[in-house]
């Protein structure tokens, strides 16, 4: 983190704490890797939507790029027979 990092207002800190609690409760409730992946996807999608509402018109596209890169890496590994 840089020395010029912006300090959070008490309200912003509280919103982040509430958001963390919201997602952490869902993560702790999952019982499978597939459910964990779904919760994490939902979290990323919610963050991208919020970012779009805040003016980042590329947020959803950026999320799609990250997911596509991840999928490509796993598809390539599978094609090579490397599943570890």
PyMOL commands that set and color helices and strands:
alter all, ss='L'
color gray80, all
select helices_A, chain A and resi 10-29+33-53+59-79
alter helices_A, ss='H'
color red, helices_A
deselect
rebuild
show_as cartoon
